[in-house]
């Protein structure tokens, strides 16, 4: 081993892994306080957002996912002033999910490689750098006063961080990049383009399309009034069911006395709800049973997650009123949460129409007719992965957030393949669809100087971007993030 390698491997493990993972960040601008379904509010277990290999990518109290969600959430205070707070909150959770995928993926790799850390090595690390320090010395009393489960958590975290350091150190410093490859990469970064850009938000769906969707899926938008009693065991639920079936008018008092959910203090009253808002609670067959209840009727016991629930109908289910603004708003909420493909297709259709009109009448006339703005981007290069030292994708005017474009291969392929007077195909980003028209080509003359000054950092971030992409595009990843997020979070 060379002196340089020894120096790199002797870094403070925790500080090193922290500095590396700081670069593995999904851009975040705001955290809104979520309106979360009962399943999240009342859950003491975990929620799975997918799998990497055999390992769940799960959110649980004090788990890695929760820690990353908290870290990303602290970047900007949740003051609620952002006009895109729903999308911003989605990005916070998505960023935490992707960090967790990388975390689980690395640990999976080191496990398959049978990387070993001795107990003595781990003990030494915790003694020297653990949370039990007092004036630079290991504090035995602090260690003894720490609950055993907390000590195990610290030990697990230190072990995982050390394993990840070994993996990243091997990857970042154990491989060499050919000079020709570097020159090619840096050459791409010298060539810049700016564009006229038009943005079509995903949540701007015409009412006629929403009404048509609801007409094809009326069951999702029935309205029903309900109260509920939630119990932890089936035996308790059977006892309570006999009581409220014998005396339905006792339902409210029984809910106050025995129910464990957030509606208990109000006698179990949930109010009037759309049927789609119950989709996360139980199966379609159970939902049909609930919707069939007459006013005043009490349901059988319904299994919901780990709980047992009894419902009482306070207002019989009614068909959706498609002339109501409230109903249209509910349909819009539903498709944005559960039918992203539908929403994306509608936005792409609008963008396709815009392109045809722009080719005939010009970009500004077509944009005016479509009710959207024409932005001009700052010059940027092919910078997939948002390398710090190179130009980012930004507009010159307004506050349009294009940070997700930095992680879209399709965006850069379209941007750097179209020619003068051509329009790109509609490009789907996380919050909308964009169309590009080439405005100007230019060359950055300071790239060589930047490479001289920051070459090692640039190479490191390129390598780290490769690591992220390796895990996020792996066949081992089963990504259920959007479906799970939509299931548990409600935006009213």
C-alpha positions in Angstrom: 0.0 0.0 0.0 1.4 3.5 -0.9 1.8 6.3 1.6 -1.0 8.2 -0.2 -3.4 5.3 0.1 -2.5 4.8 3.8 -3.2 8.5 4.3 -6.6 8.2 2.6 -7.6 5.1 4.6 -6.6 6.6 7.9 -9.2 9.4 7.6 -11.6 9.8 10.5 -14.3 7.3 9.3 -17.4 9.2 10.4 -16.2 12.6 9.1 -15.1 11.0 5.8 -18.4 9.2 5.2 -20.3 12.3 6.1 -18.3 14.4 3.6 -18.9 11.9 0.9 -22.6 11.6 1.5 -23.0 15.3 1.5 -22.4 15.1 -2.3 -25.1 12.5 -2.6 -27.9 15.0 -2.4 -31.1 15.4 -4.3 -31.7 19.2 -4.7 -34.3 20.4 -2.2 -35.8 23.8 -1.7 -38.6 23.4 0.9 -40.2 21.1 3.3 -44.0 21.4 3.9 -45.8 19.9 6.8 -47.6 16.9 5.3 -51.2 16.0 5.7 -50.7 12.4 6.4 -53.3 9.6 6.5 -54.2 7.8 9.7 -52.0 4.9 8.7 -48.9 7.0 9.0 -50.0 9.1 12.0 -51.0 6.0 14.0 -48.3 3.6 12.8 -45.5 2.5 15.1 -44.3 0.0 12.5 -42.6 0.7 9.2 -43.7 1.6 5.7 -42.0 -0.1 2.7 -41.3 2.1 -0.4 -39.7 -0.7 -2.4 -36.9 -3.2 -2.3 -33.2 -3.4 -3.2 -32.5 -7.1 -3.7 -34.0 -8.8 -0.7 -33.9 -5.7 1.5 -36.8 -3.4 2.1 -36.4 0.3 1.5 -38.5 1.2 4.5 -39.4 4.3 6.5 -39.5 3.6 10.3 -39.0 5.6 13.4 -35.3 6.4 13.9 -34.4 4.4 10.8 -32.0 5.6 8.1 -34.8 6.8 5.8 -36.3 8.9 8.6 -32.9 10.4 9.4 -32.4 11.4 5.8 -35.9 12.8 5.6 -35.1 14.9 8.7 -31.7 16.1 7.3 -33.3 17.1 4.0 -36.2 18.7 5.8 -33.9 21.0 7.8 -32.4 22.7 4.8 -35.1 25.4 4.6 -37.7 26.1 7.3 -41.3 24.9 6.5 -42.9 28.4 6.4 -45.5 27.4 3.8 -44.7 30.3 1.5 -43.6 28.2 -1.5 -46.2 28.0 -4.3 -44.9 24.5 -5.1 -44.9 23.1 -1.5 -46.6 19.8 -2.5 -44.0 19.1 -5.1 -41.2 20.3 -2.8 -42.3 18.0 -0.1 -42.5 15.1 -2.6 -38.8 15.9 -3.5 -37.8 15.8 0.2 -39.2 12.3 0.6 -37.9 11.2 -2.8 -34.5 12.5 -1.9 -34.5 10.6 1.4 -35.7 7.5 -0.5 -32.9 7.7 -3.0 -30.3 8.2 -0.3 -31.6 5.1 1.4 -31.5 3.1 -1.8 -27.8 4.0 -2.1 -27.2 3.2 1.6 -28.9 -0.2 1.3 -27.2 -0.9 -2.0 -23.7 -0.3 -0.7 -24.3 -2.5 2.4 -25.7 -5.2 0.1 -22.5 -5.0 -2.0 -20.1 -5.2 1.0 -22.1 -8.1 2.4 -21.9 -10.0 -0.8 -18.2 -9.4 -0.9 -18.0 -10.7 2.7 -16.2 -7.5 4.0 -15.4 -8.1 7.6 -15.0 -5.8 10.5 -13.7 -7.2 13.8 -15.3 -6.4 17.1 -12.0 -5.0 18.3 -11.9 -2.6 15.4 -15.4 -1.4 15.9 -14.9 -1.0 19.7 -11.8 1.1 19.1 -13.7 3.3 16.7 -16.6 3.9 19.1 -14.3 4.6 22.0 -12.3 7.1 20.0 -15.1 8.8 18.0 -18.4 7.7 19.5 -21.1 9.7 21.3 -19.7 9.0 24.7 -16.9 11.6 24.6 -16.3 14.0 27.4 -13.4 16.5 26.9 -11.9 14.2 24.3 -12.0 11.2 26.6 -14.2 8.1 26.6 -16.8 8.6 29.4 -17.7 5.3 31.0 -20.6 6.8 32.9 -22.1 8.3 29.8 -21.8 4.9 28.1 -23.4 3.0 31.1 -26.3 5.6 31.3 -27.1 5.1 27.6 -30.0 2.7 27.2 -28.9 -0.7 25.7 -31.1 -0.3 22.6 -29.5 3.1 22.0 -26.0 1.6 22.3 -26.9 -1.0 19.8 -28.2 1.7 17.4 -24.9 3.6 17.7 -22.9 0.4 17.2 -25.0 -0.5 14.1 -24.6 3.0 12.6 -20.8 3.0 13.2 -20.4 -0.4 11.6 -22.5 0.6 8.6 -20.6 3.8 8.1 -17.3 2.0 8.3 -18.4 -0.6 5.7 -19.6 2.2 3.4 -16.3 3.9 3.8 -14.4 0.8 2.7 -16.7 0.5 -0.3 -16.5 4.1 -1.3 -12.7 4.3 -0.7 -12.2 1.3 -3.0 -14.4 2.7 -5.7 -13.2 6.3 -5.6 -9.5 5.7 -5.1 -9.1 2.2 -6.4 -10.0 3.0 -10.0 -8.2 5.2 -12.5 -9.9 7.1 -15.3 -8.1 7.3 -18.7 -6.8 10.7 -19.7 -8.6 10.5 -23.0 -11.9 9.8 -21.2 -11.3 12.9 -18.9 -10.5 15.1 -21.9 -13.7 13.9 -23.7 -15.8 14.6 -20.6 -14.3 18.1 -20.0 -14.7 18.8 -23.7 -18.4 18.2 -23.5 -18.6 20.7 -20.6 -17.0 23.4 -22.7 -19.9 23.3 -25.2 -22.9 25.2 -23.9 -26.4 26.0 -25.2 -29.2 28.3 -24.1 -32.8 27.7 -25.0 -36.3 29.2 -25.2 -38.3 27.0 -22.8 -42.0 26.4 -22.2 -43.2 24.6 -19.1 -46.5 22.8 -18.7 -47.3 21.9 -15.1 -48.6 18.4 -14.4 -51.3 19.7 -12.2 -52.9 21.9 -14.8 -55.5 19.5 -16.2 -58.6 20.9 -18.0 -61.9 20.3 -16.0 -63.3 18.5 -19.1 -60.6 15.9 -18.9 -61.2 15.5 -15.1 -64.9 15.1 -15.6 -64.4 12.5 -18.4 -62.0 10.6 -16.1 -64.6 10.6 -13.3 -67.4 9.4 -15.6 -65.2 6.4 -16.5 -64.3 5.8 -12.8 -67.4 6.9 -10.8 -66.8 4.6 -7.8 -63.7 6.5 -6.7 -65.6 9.7 -6.2 -68.7 8.6 -4.3 -69.2 10.5 -1.0 -70.1 8.8 2.2 -70.4 9.9 5.9 -68.6 7.7 8.3 -67.5 7.2 11.9 -65.0 4.6 13.0 -63.6 2.7 16.0 -60.1 1.4 15.7 -58.8 -1.4 17.9 -55.5 -3.2 18.3 -56.8 -6.8 18.6 -59.4 -8.9 16.9 -60.8 -10.2 20.2 -61.4 -6.6 21.4 -63.0 -5.7 18.1 -65.4 -8.6 18.3 -66.5 -7.5 21.8 -67.0 -3.9 20.7 -68.9 -5.0 17.5 -71.5 -6.9 19.6 -71.9 -3.8 21.8 -72.5 -1.3 18.9 -74.6 -3.7 16.9 -76.9 -4.1 19.9 -77.0 -0.3 20.5 -75.8 1.7 17.4 -76.4 4.9 19.3 -73.6 4.0 21.7 -71.1 4.2 18.8 -69.8 7.7 19.7 -69.3 7.0 23.4 -67.7 3.7 22.6 -65.3 5.3 20.2 -64.3 7.9 22.8 -63.7 5.2 25.4 -62.0 2.5 23.3 -60.8 3.7 19.9 -57.1 4.2 19.3 -57.2 6.5 16.3 -57.1 10.2 15.9 -60.9 10.4 15.6 -61.6 9.0 19.0 -61.9 12.3 20.9 -64.6 13.3 18.4 -66.6 10.2 19.0 -65.1 8.5 15.9 -66.6 11.0 13.5 -64.6 11.2 10.2 -67.1 13.4 8.5 -68.0 13.1 4.8 -65.2 11.6 2.7 -64.7 10.6 -0.9 -64.4 6.9 -1.5 -60.9 7.1 -3.0 -59.7 8.6 0.3 -60.5 5.2 1.9 -58.4 3.2 -0.7 -55.4 3.0 1.5 -57.4 1.6 4.4 -58.4 -1.7 3.0 -59.2 -3.9 0.0 -61.6 -3.0 -2.8 -63.9 -5.8 -1.6 -64.1 -4.2 1.8 -64.5 -0.7 0.3 -67.6 -2.1 -1.6 -69.1 -3.3 1.7 -68.6 0.1 3.3 -70.1 2.0 0.4 -73.1 -0.3 0.5 -74.0 0.6 4.1 -77.3 2.3 4.8 -77.4 5.4 7.0 -77.1 4.3 10.6 -75.8 0.8 9.8 -72.7 -0.7 11.4 -70.1 -2.6 9.4 -68.5 -5.9 10.2 -64.9 -5.8 11.4 -62.5 -4.6 8.7 -58.8 -5.5 8.8 -56.7 -2.3 8.1 -53.0 -2.8 8.3 -52.3 -4.1 11.9 -55.6 -2.7 13.2 -59.2 -3.9 13.3 -61.8 -1.2 12.4 -65.6 -0.9 12.8 -67.4 1.7 10.7 -70.8 3.3 11.2 -72.5 5.0 8.2 -73.7 8.6 9.1 -74.7 9.5 5.5 -75.3 6.9 2.8 -73.0 6.9 -0.2 -74.0 9.2 -3.1 -72.8 9.5 -6.7 -70.3 12.3 -7.6 -71.7 15.7 -8.5 -69.6 16.5 -11.5 -70.9 20.1 -11.6 -69.5 20.8 -8.2 -66.1 22.7 -7.9 -65.4 20.6 -4.8 -65.8 17.4 -6.7 -63.6 18.6 -9.6 -60.9 19.5 -7.0 -61.2 16.0 -5.5 -60.8 14.4 -8.9 -57.7 16.5 -9.5 -56.3 15.5 -6.2 -56.9 11.9 -7.0 -55.3 11.8 -10.4 -52.3 13.7 -9.2 -51.8 11.1 -6.4 -52.8 7.9 -8.0 -52.8 8.3 -11.8 -49.5 9.9 -12.6 -49.4 8.3 -16.0 -52.8 9.9 -16.9 -51.5 13.3 -15.7 -48.3 13.0 -17.7 -50.2 11.9 -20.8 -52.4 14.9 -20.7 -49.5 17.3 -20.2 -47.6 15.7 -23.1 -50.7 16.1 -25.3 -51.0 19.8 -24.5 -47.2 20.1 -25.2 -47.6 18.3 -28.6 -50.4 20.7 -29.6 -48.2 23.7 -28.6 -45.3 22.4 -30.7 -47.6 22.2 -33.8 -48.9 25.7 -33.2 -45.4 27.1 -32.6 -44.1 25.6 -35.8 -46.9 27.4 -37.6 -47.3 30.7 -35.7 -44.0 31.1 -33.7 -43.2 30.3 -30.1 -44.5 33.4 -28.5 -47.9 33.4 -30.2 -48.4 29.7 -29.5 -47.4 30.2 -25.8 -49.8 33.1 -25.5 -52.7 30.9 -26.9 -51.7 28.1 -24.5 -51.6 30.5 -21.5 -48.0 29.7 -20.7 -44.8 31.8 -20.5 -41.7 31.5 -22.7 -38.5 31.4 -20.5 -34.9 31.7 -21.6 -32.4 29.5 -19.9 -28.9 30.5 -18.9 -26.2 28.8 -21.0 -25.5 25.2 -19.7 -23.5 22.2 -20.7 -24.2 18.5 -20.5 -24.1 18.2 -16.8 -26.0 15.1 -15.9 -25.9 14.6 -12.1 -25.4 18.4 -11.3 -21.6 18.5 -11.0 -20.9 21.5 -8.8 -18.3 23.2 -10.9 -20.2 23.3 -14.1 -23.3 25.3 -15.3 -26.7 24.3 -13.9 -30.0 24.4 -15.7 -31.7 27.7 -14.7 -34.0 30.2 -16.4 -32.9 33.9 -16.6 -36.3 35.2 -15.4 -38.8 34.1 -12.8 -38.6 31.3 -10.2 -39.1 28.2 -12.4 -37.4 25.3 -10.7 -35.6 23.0 -13.2 -33.4 21.1 -10.7 -34.9 17.8 -11.7 -33.7 18.3 -15.3 -30.1 17.8 -14.0 -31.0 14.2 -13.3 -32.8 13.5 -16.6 -30.9 11.8 -19.4 -33.8 12.5 -21.8 -33.5 16.2 -21.0 -29.9 16.4 -22.0 -30.3 14.1 -25.0 -33.1 16.3 -26.4 -31.3 19.6 -25.5 -28.1 18.7 -27.3 -29.5 16.9 -30.3 -32.0 19.5 -31.6 -30.9 22.0 -34.3 -31.8 25.5 -35.2 -35.5 26.2 -35.5 -36.3 22.7 -34.2 -38.4 22.0 -31.1 -37.6 19.2 -28.7 -40.1 16.5 -28.0 -42.1 17.0 -24.8 -39.7 16.1 -21.9 -41.3 14.8 -18.7 -39.8 16.2 -15.5 -41.0 15.5 -12.0 -43.3 18.6 -11.8 -44.2 19.2 -15.4 -43.4 18.8 -19.1 -41.0 21.1 -20.9 -40.4 21.9 -24.6 -37.1 23.4 -25.7 -36.1 25.5 -28.8 -32.4 26.3 -29.3 -31.6 29.9 -28.7 -27.8 30.1 -28.8 -24.6 28.0 -28.7 -21.5 29.1 -26.9 -18.2 27.9 -25.5 -16.9 28.2 -21.9 -13.3 29.3 -21.9 -12.7 28.8 -18.2 -13.2 25.0 -18.1 -9.5 24.2 -18.4 -8.7 26.5 -15.5 -11.5 25.0 -13.4 -10.2 21.5 -14.1 -6.7 22.7 -13.0 -8.1 24.1 -9.7 -10.7 21.6 -8.9 -9.9 18.5 -11.0 -9.7 16.1 -8.0 -13.1 17.3 -6.7 -14.7 17.1 -10.1 -13.4 13.6 -10.7 -14.7 12.6 -7.2 -18.1 14.0 -7.9 -18.3 12.3 -11.3 -17.4 9.0 -9.6 -20.0 9.6 -6.9 -22.6 10.4 -9.5 -21.7 7.0 -11.2 -22.3 5.3 -7.8 -25.7 6.9 -7.4 -26.8 6.0 -10.9 -25.4 2.4 -10.5 -27.8 1.8 -7.6 -30.8 3.8 -8.7 -30.8 2.1 -12.2 -30.0 -1.4 -10.9 -32.3 -4.3 -11.9 -32.2 -5.1 -8.2 -34.2 -2.0 -7.3 -38.0 -2.3 -7.1 -39.1 1.3 -6.9 -42.6 1.7 -5.4 -42.0 5.2 -4.1 -44.7 7.1 -6.0 -47.4 4.6 -5.3 -46.6 4.5 -1.6 -46.2 8.2 -1.2 -49.6 8.7 -2.9 -51.2 6.1 -0.7 -50.2 7.7 2.6 -50.1 11.5 1.9 -53.2 13.6 1.3 -53.1 17.2 -0.2 -56.4 18.9 0.4 
